[in-house]
Structure formats: C-alpha cells, structure tokens
Amino acid sequence: LGGKILELHKLGKSFPDKLLIESFNYTFKKGERVGIVGPNGSGKSTLLKMILGEETPSKGKIITGDTVIFGHYSQGGIADKDHLKVIEVVQEIGEYITLEKGQKLTASQLCERFLFDGNQQYSYTSTLSGGEKRRLYLLTILMKNPNFLILDEPTNDLDILTLQALEEFLNDFPGCLLVVSHDRYFLDKLCDHLFVFEGGGRIKDFNGHYYEWREEQKRIDAIKTAAPKPVVEESPKKEKTKTKMGYMEKREWDALPGEIEALEVRRDALNAVFESTEQDPQEVAKAAAEIQKVIDALDEKEMRWLELSELDYE
C-alpha cells in the first residue's frame, strides 16, 4: 500500500424516505482493522458499496489510492464453476499469493490452509456442499492478493472451522481490513476500531474493541437511567423522535446482558474444544453442530440489545 489508501470526505447518502449517512469523514491508515456495527438497514452495506464504486454518494467524495486492491467477500457467492475442479477455480485467479515478509503461498497451499486436502482439491465444484462452496468463494477473494479486504457478514454462512482458518490467515494479513458483522467474538478478535451506525445518518468513529464500546454504552445508559428528569413547563406536544420502552421491553432489556453473557461463556467453551491440542473427533463434531446455534442466538440477542438501546428507558 502507498501513502494514500482510502479517504472519505463529507460523505453522505440519502434516499427520499431515509437518511443513511450524513457528512462522514475518515482517512484510512496502513494496517487498519475496522469493524462496522449497527442495526439492519442503517446503511452499513451501502457504505461498502460506495467505497467499492458500486453506489454513488449523494454528496461528498471518496479518494482511493493508486495501489489499493480491494477484495470483497459478499453474500453473493461464487459464480457457476461446476465444470471446474477446486484447484482449477483457484489457479484460474493466480498460482500463488505473497504474504508478509515476502513469503509465498501457492494455490494448493492456500487450499490446504482452508481445509481442502489434496484429494478434495481435485474434486469438481459440483460435488461440494453449500458450505464448501462458500469456503471456495472466500479462497477466490483471497487469491486475488488484495491489500484492502472487505468482509460483509462472513460469520453468517462460514462454518466455525473455516472462520478459525480465516482468523489465522488474517493474523498474517498486512493490509487494511473492513468487516461488517453482528458477531462480537469475531470483531473482538480481528478489529480494534469501530464505525458504529447510530441511525439518523450518524456514524460514530470509536477507537476500541467491540466489547469496549458495549461497556461504554452500558455506562451511558446507566447515567441516563439515574439522571433526574428536569422539570419543564408544558409546551404544545410534538411528535417524539425516540419511542419509550414498554413494560415488557424494559424487562427484556434488563435480562439481555445476563443472557448474552451466558451465551458467550458457552461459545468460549465450545471454541476451547476446537483449540485443544488433544481433539476427540466426536466432541469436535458435536461442538461444531452446537456452536452455530449458539452464535446465531448470540447474534439475535445482541441485535435485539442494539434495537432496544435506541428506545428511551424511563
């Protein structure tokens, strides 16, 4: 990467019925790892599309450095390659990629790193399962040797073993990383900086991990809850921009932190099975079957927490 990587200047995006992004500024530096979080429909994927040139900003400008090579893992998946073998799909893009310190990884070695053994590399893609095709799609992105990698919800459809292989690969990745995800565990491992979509066009630039942002949000919410309500003269009623929590929503809000913590403890216990030096194949299979359900439940709880955090707790 050169001196100039990616600059966002007063970037804005709106539609007739919704403001997604309002005057956002940011200049990316070498090796940055940024996570993007926020409710569905808040503009996260739209930001990625504008960066990639697939969507036109309503205002502002984006400046991309001459040496930047984007790699974009999206929800789209791999094009029809059923007539090719796994290794042929990867070699169609390149024979090797260059890692940090000049090390080279051949197409076959990259396949092995992402769990395609020697025999499976010569299987036709038509014989692969849906999960294996998603893994092969990921390889086609990495084989382009990008220096700015954009991952859009990678934890939605990659299995836990593939995600572990991806985490290990990204630990050696020297370029910039931009990740959209609701998976706190994945973000905490890979990103140390967040763009938080708060709604109403606002994007908060938070310098820290996801768990640190969550802790800050809890402190802010505690202060809001404890603060005395100012007495003001009644004025003509206006339409409120923030909806009050109902009784059941308050109960749900109060219970969510404990439920999230319990799911995180279970997820960490299952991950310990994968990381053990003495793995029992049956235990690994059981853990792999359960962990996706735990991650899905955790995503759902954290998404609900984000939704309720937008309401007024009184």
BAKOLKE-307754 format. One record per residue (C-alpha): residue number from 1; x, y, z. Coordinates in pm, whole numbers, plus 50000, padded with zeros to 5 digits. Last residue first. Layout:
BEGIN
+-----+-------+-------+-------+
|   n |     x |     y |     z |
+-----+-------+-------+-------+
| NUM |     X |     Y |     Z |
...
+-----+-------+-------+-------+
end
This chain:
BEGIN
+-----+-------+-------+-------+
|   n |     x |     y |     z |
+-----+-------+-------+-------+
| 314 | 46216 | 50565 | 53170 |
| 313 | 46437 | 50393 | 52911 |
| 312 | 46402 | 50577 | 52577 |
| 311 | 46448 | 50342 | 52282 |
| 310 | 46753 | 50314 | 52054 |
| 309 | 46922 | 50079 | 52303 |
| 308 | 46630 | 49841 | 52241 |
| 307 | 46742 | 49781 | 51882 |
| 306 | 47107 | 49733 | 51979 |
| 305 | 47011 | 49483 | 52250 |
| 304 | 46790 | 49300 | 51998 |
| 303 | 47088 | 49269 | 51766 |
| 302 | 47297 | 49140 | 52056 |
| 301 | 47032 | 48879 | 52142 |
| 300 | 46995 | 48766 | 51778 |
| 299 | 47371 | 48747 | 51724 |
| 298 | 47406 | 48544 | 52045 |
| 297 | 47133 | 48303 | 51933 |
| 296 | 47303 | 48261 | 51596 |
| 295 | 47641 | 48209 | 51766 |
| 294 | 47491 | 47945 | 51999 |
| 293 | 47321 | 47766 | 51708 |
| 292 | 47648 | 47776 | 51513 |
| 291 | 47829 | 47638 | 51815 |
| 290 | 47612 | 47330 | 51855 |
| 289 | 47692 | 47129 | 51542 |
| 288 | 48062 | 47222 | 51552 |
| 287 | 48078 | 47121 | 51920 |
| 286 | 47922 | 46784 | 51847 |
| 285 | 48165 | 46722 | 51559 |
| 284 | 48463 | 46830 | 51771 |
| 283 | 48349 | 46600 | 52054 |
| 282 | 48323 | 46310 | 51811 |
| 281 | 48666 | 46382 | 51659 |
| 280 | 48829 | 46399 | 52008 |
| 279 | 49093 | 46672 | 51993 |
| 278 | 49408 | 46665 | 52202 |
| 277 | 49574 | 47002 | 52133 |
| 276 | 49251 | 47179 | 52223 |
| 275 | 49161 | 47480 | 52011 |
| 274 | 48844 | 47328 | 51866 |
| 273 | 48716 | 47218 | 52208 |
| 272 | 48807 | 47558 | 52355 |
| 271 | 48576 | 47714 | 52097 |
| 270 | 48288 | 47524 | 52255 |
| 269 | 48369 | 47665 | 52600 |
| 268 | 48401 | 48015 | 52454 |
| 267 | 48058 | 47984 | 52292 |
| 266 | 47904 | 47865 | 52622 |
| 265 | 48051 | 48161 | 52812 |
| 264 | 47935 | 48399 | 52538 |
| 263 | 47583 | 48254 | 52555 |
| 262 | 47572 | 48308 | 52932 |
| 261 | 47698 | 48667 | 52893 |
| 260 | 47433 | 48745 | 52632 |
| 259 | 47157 | 48611 | 52857 |
| 258 | 47286 | 48812 | 53152 |
| 257 | 47307 | 49134 | 52946 |
| 256 | 46959 | 49070 | 52793 |
| 255 | 46756 | 49043 | 53113 |
| 254 | 46725 | 49417 | 53188 |
| 253 | 46635 | 49496 | 52827 |
| 252 | 46369 | 49219 | 52819 |
| 251 | 46210 | 49353 | 53138 |
| 250 | 46217 | 49705 | 52996 |
| 249 | 46065 | 49577 | 52669 |
| 248 | 45785 | 49410 | 52864 |
| 247 | 45697 | 49737 | 53040 |
| 246 | 45713 | 49944 | 52723 |
| 245 | 46020 | 50137 | 52621 |
| 244 | 45963 | 50495 | 52514 |
| 243 | 45995 | 50589 | 52149 |
| 242 | 46254 | 50847 | 52043 |
| 241 | 46173 | 51115 | 51785 |
| 240 | 45864 | 51232 | 51966 |
| 239 | 45598 | 51416 | 51765 |
| 238 | 45540 | 51745 | 51932 |
| 237 | 45301 | 51832 | 52211 |
| 236 | 45250 | 52201 | 52275 |
| 235 | 45454 | 52305 | 52575 |
| 234 | 45443 | 52202 | 52934 |
| 233 | 45685 | 52384 | 53154 |
| 232 | 45995 | 52189 | 53238 |
| 231 | 46101 | 51983 | 53535 |
| 230 | 46427 | 51807 | 53460 |
| 229 | 46427 | 51426 | 53497 |
| 228 | 46690 | 51316 | 53743 |
| 227 | 46980 | 51117 | 53590 |
| 226 | 46997 | 50754 | 53701 |
| 225 | 46863 | 50600 | 53378 |
| 224 | 47073 | 50824 | 53154 |
| 223 | 47386 | 50754 | 53359 |
| 222 | 47324 | 50378 | 53341 |
| 221 | 47267 | 50402 | 52965 |
| 220 | 47598 | 50587 | 52922 |
| 219 | 47781 | 50329 | 53131 |
| 218 | 47624 | 50042 | 52936 |
| 217 | 47716 | 50207 | 52606 |
| 216 | 48077 | 50243 | 52722 |
| 215 | 48086 | 49873 | 52811 |
| 214 | 47948 | 49785 | 52468 |
| 213 | 48211 | 50004 | 52300 |
| 212 | 48484 | 49830 | 52497 |
| 211 | 48345 | 49488 | 52397 |
| 210 | 48351 | 49594 | 52032 |
| 209 | 48716 | 49694 | 52051 |
| 208 | 48848 | 50050 | 52057 |
| 207 | 48869 | 50381 | 51871 |
| 206 | 48503 | 50454 | 51806 |
| 205 | 48415 | 50665 | 51499 |
| 204 | 48042 | 50715 | 51545 |
| 203 | 47835 | 50719 | 51227 |
| 202 | 47523 | 50940 | 51228 |
| 201 | 47283 | 50939 | 50932 |
| 200 | 46973 | 50926 | 51152 |
| 199 | 47083 | 50593 | 51297 |
| 198 | 47373 | 50508 | 51528 |
| 197 | 47594 | 50329 | 51277 |
| 196 | 47907 | 50250 | 51480 |
| 195 | 48233 | 50254 | 51282 |
| 194 | 48468 | 50056 | 51503 |
| 193 | 48840 | 50016 | 51580 |
| 192 | 49045 | 49730 | 51722 |
| 191 | 48921 | 49463 | 51482 |
| 190 | 49016 | 49095 | 51443 |
| 189 | 48948 | 48906 | 51765 |
| 188 | 48691 | 49147 | 51905 |
| 187 | 48506 | 49151 | 51573 |
| 186 | 48477 | 48770 | 51557 |
| 185 | 48357 | 48745 | 51918 |
| 184 | 48109 | 49032 | 51874 |
| 183 | 47939 | 48864 | 51579 |
| 182 | 47700 | 49121 | 51429 |
| 181 | 47939 | 49171 | 51139 |
| 180 | 48060 | 49417 | 50876 |
| 179 | 48439 | 49396 | 50847 |
| 178 | 48695 | 49636 | 50697 |
| 177 | 49057 | 49515 | 50690 |
| 176 | 49364 | 49701 | 50569 |
| 175 | 49673 | 49510 | 50457 |
| 174 | 49941 | 49309 | 50638 |
| 173 | 49747 | 48979 | 50664 |
| 172 | 49933 | 48741 | 50897 |
| 171 | 49662 | 48745 | 51167 |
| 170 | 49415 | 48745 | 50879 |
| 169 | 49513 | 48390 | 50785 |
| 168 | 49464 | 48267 | 51143 |
| 167 | 49122 | 48433 | 51162 |
| 166 | 49026 | 48282 | 50825 |
| 165 | 49126 | 47932 | 50940 |
| 164 | 48915 | 47980 | 51254 |
| 163 | 48626 | 48103 | 51041 |
| 162 | 48659 | 47793 | 50821 |
| 161 | 48642 | 47570 | 51130 |
| 160 | 48337 | 47759 | 51262 |
| 159 | 48134 | 47727 | 50944 |
| 158 | 48104 | 48018 | 50701 |
| 157 | 47748 | 48135 | 50626 |
| 156 | 47661 | 48424 | 50854 |
| 155 | 48009 | 48467 | 51003 |
| 154 | 48136 | 48646 | 50690 |
| 153 | 47884 | 48933 | 50730 |
| 152 | 48038 | 49158 | 50460 |
| 151 | 48417 | 49120 | 50458 |
| 150 | 48623 | 49394 | 50289 |
| 149 | 48995 | 49329 | 50238 |
| 148 | 49233 | 49607 | 50136 |
| 147 | 49570 | 49471 | 50019 |
| 146 | 49411 | 49215 | 49791 |
| 145 | 49603 | 48904 | 49680 |
| 144 | 49343 | 48795 | 49421 |
| 143 | 49378 | 48452 | 49586 |
| 142 | 49199 | 48588 | 49893 |
| 141 | 48875 | 48653 | 49703 |
| 140 | 48881 | 48318 | 49519 |
| 139 | 48952 | 48149 | 49854 |
| 138 | 48638 | 48301 | 50006 |
| 137 | 48434 | 48157 | 49719 |
| 136 | 48588 | 47816 | 49792 |
| 135 | 48469 | 47845 | 50153 |
| 134 | 48121 | 47941 | 50035 |
| 133 | 48127 | 47638 | 49803 |
| 132 | 48227 | 47417 | 50096 |
| 131 | 47930 | 47544 | 50298 |
| 130 | 47687 | 47467 | 50016 |
| 129 | 47830 | 47117 | 49977 |
| 128 | 48080 | 47041 | 49703 |
| 127 | 48021 | 46785 | 49425 |
| 126 | 47958 | 47047 | 49153 |
| 125 | 48294 | 47201 | 49244 |
| 124 | 48464 | 46904 | 49083 |
| 123 | 48706 | 46723 | 49314 |
| 122 | 49079 | 46764 | 49253 |
| 121 | 49133 | 46986 | 49556 |
| 120 | 48939 | 46729 | 49756 |
| 119 | 49219 | 46477 | 49726 |
| 118 | 49499 | 46709 | 49838 |
| 117 | 49304 | 46849 | 50132 |
| 116 | 49064 | 47144 | 50112 |
| 115 | 49062 | 47272 | 50471 |
| 114 | 49136 | 47641 | 50422 |
| 113 | 49510 | 47608 | 50476 |
| 112 | 49505 | 47319 | 50231 |
| 111 | 49351 | 47541 | 49964 |
| 110 | 49611 | 47810 | 50033 |
| 109 | 49885 | 47550 | 49996 |
| 108 | 49741 | 47439 | 49661 |
| 107 | 49723 | 47797 | 49530 |
| 106 | 50082 | 47853 | 49639 |
| 105 | 50174 | 48067 | 49941 |
| 104 | 50473 | 48297 | 49911 |
| 103 | 50669 | 48467 | 50188 |
| 102 | 50789 | 48819 | 50109 |
| 101 | 50796 | 48946 | 50467 |
| 100 | 50413 | 48942 | 50485 |
|  99 | 50236 | 48716 | 50240 |
|  98 | 50261 | 48692 | 49862 |
|  97 | 49996 | 48494 | 49676 |
|  96 | 50043 | 48200 | 49440 |
|  95 | 49935 | 48048 | 49108 |
|  94 | 49664 | 48303 | 49033 |
|  93 | 49297 | 48360 | 48952 |
|  92 | 49229 | 48049 | 48742 |
|  91 | 49453 | 47870 | 48992 |
|  90 | 49174 | 47894 | 49250 |
|  89 | 48898 | 47756 | 49026 |
|  88 | 49139 | 47495 | 48889 |
|  87 | 49224 | 47374 | 49242 |
|  86 | 48856 | 47313 | 49317 |
|  85 | 48791 | 47130 | 48991 |
|  84 | 48599 | 47304 | 48713 |
|  83 | 48269 | 47225 | 48536 |
|  82 | 48066 | 47336 | 48840 |
|  81 | 48210 | 47687 | 48821 |
|  80 | 47887 | 47891 | 48820 |
|  79 | 47974 | 48215 | 49001 |
|  78 | 48072 | 48206 | 49368 |
|  77 | 47872 | 48373 | 49641 |
|  76 | 47657 | 48685 | 49653 |
|  75 | 47664 | 48747 | 50030 |
|  74 | 47984 | 48944 | 49992 |
|  73 | 48358 | 48889 | 50036 |
|  72 | 48524 | 49189 | 49871 |
|  71 | 48897 | 49208 | 49794 |
|  70 | 49009 | 49558 | 49705 |
|  69 | 49348 | 49636 | 49553 |
|  68 | 49480 | 49978 | 49657 |
|  67 | 49799 | 50097 | 49482 |
|  66 | 49651 | 50408 | 49318 |
|  65 | 49492 | 50529 | 49642 |
|  64 | 49115 | 50568 | 49660 |
|  63 | 48952 | 50910 | 49711 |
|  62 | 48583 | 50912 | 49805 |
|  61 | 48373 | 51226 | 49770 |
|  60 | 48098 | 51424 | 49935 |
|  59 | 47730 | 51413 | 49844 |
|  58 | 47458 | 51169 | 49744 |
|  57 | 47731 | 50905 | 49712 |
|  56 | 47716 | 50675 | 49406 |
|  55 | 47692 | 50301 | 49466 |
|  54 | 47907 | 50020 | 49322 |
|  53 | 48228 | 50220 | 49349 |
|  52 | 48380 | 49985 | 49607 |
|  51 | 48373 | 50251 | 49880 |
|  50 | 48014 | 50337 | 49786 |
|  49 | 47913 | 49971 | 49804 |
|  48 | 48075 | 49933 | 50144 |
|  47 | 47888 | 50236 | 50279 |
|  46 | 47561 | 50096 | 50143 |
|  45 | 47630 | 49768 | 50324 |
|  44 | 47642 | 49951 | 50657 |
|  43 | 47349 | 50188 | 50587 |
|  42 | 47120 | 50154 | 50890 |
|  41 | 46903 | 49885 | 50733 |
|  40 | 46992 | 49623 | 50991 |
|  39 | 47105 | 49776 | 51318 |
|  38 | 47465 | 49883 | 51372 |
|  37 | 47823 | 49759 | 51356 |
|  36 | 48121 | 49810 | 51126 |
|  35 | 48460 | 49671 | 51230 |
|  34 | 48786 | 49842 | 51133 |
|  33 | 49130 | 49687 | 51107 |
|  32 | 49392 | 49941 | 50998 |
|  31 | 49717 | 49808 | 50852 |
|  30 | 49815 | 50127 | 50676 |
|  29 | 49596 | 50429 | 50752 |
|  28 | 49241 | 50504 | 50644 |
|  27 | 49119 | 50865 | 50633 |
|  26 | 48767 | 50931 | 50761 |
|  25 | 48491 | 51187 | 50723 |
|  24 | 48116 | 51128 | 50734 |
|  23 | 47883 | 51411 | 50629 |
|  22 | 47547 | 51236 | 50687 |
|  21 | 47494 | 50868 | 50610 |
|  20 | 47166 | 50678 | 50588 |
|  19 | 46895 | 50946 | 50557 |
|  18 | 46564 | 50785 | 50462 |
|  17 | 46243 | 50842 | 50263 |
|  16 | 46372 | 51015 | 49951 |
|  15 | 46705 | 50830 | 49975 |
|  14 | 47022 | 50951 | 50142 |
|  13 | 47396 | 50906 | 50126 |
|  12 | 47663 | 51143 | 50253 |
|  11 | 48041 | 51152 | 50261 |
|  10 | 48200 | 51469 | 50394 |
|   9 | 48536 | 51339 | 50266 |
|   8 | 48614 | 50967 | 50282 |
|   7 | 48980 | 50887 | 50215 |
|   6 | 49128 | 50550 | 50120 |
|   5 | 49494 | 50447 | 50086 |
|   4 | 49734 | 50734 | 50022 |
|   3 | 50090 | 50662 | 50133 |
|   2 | 50117 | 50351 | 49921 |
|   1 | 50000 | 50000 | 50000 |
+-----+-------+-------+-------+
end
